[in-house]
Amino acid sequence: MSQKILVINGPNLNLLGTREKDKYGGTSLTDIQKKCENYSKKIGLQVDFKQSNVEGEIVNFIQNTKDNHHGIIINAGGYTHTSVAILDALLAVKKPTIELHITNIYKREDFRHKSLISKVADGIICGLGADGYIMALDGIKKIIANEN
């Protein structure tokens, strides 16, 4: 049985491909989802791909991993820097977690340099564009394998 991974995308990531192409590139979230689904099959993972602009929905996604998923990849967008609720949900479910950012948050505005999610993440990928999602799948697979 393949391991199931939840890939969570936060606010405004549904606008990828049209939003600030100089920062985020021209790849849409749908394109990223298809790449993740195809790649995950090759490496023996199964992905559930979610996006929400609503903080509470993201918390629900995380809580629902308790018995259904082996790990989490999360690009929480702007909630990365502000959401204690998302941090608390990640702490509660105790799943292997990779924090992901398309841009390098440390080369951006000062407020983006602080991530609440980093406190619980097993790994962080930032600044590698949409390719970071594929790297995150490789990373989460390795983290899960090392736990067993």
Buried (B, 14 or more C-beta within 10 A) or exposed (E): EEBBBBBBBBBBBBEBBEEEEEEBBEBBBEBBBEBBBEBBEEEEBBBBBBBBBEBEBBBEBBEBBEEEBBBBBBBBBBBBBBBEBBBBBBEEBEBBBBBBBBBEBEEBEEEBEEBBBBEBBBBBBBEBBBBBBBBBBBBBBEBBEEEE
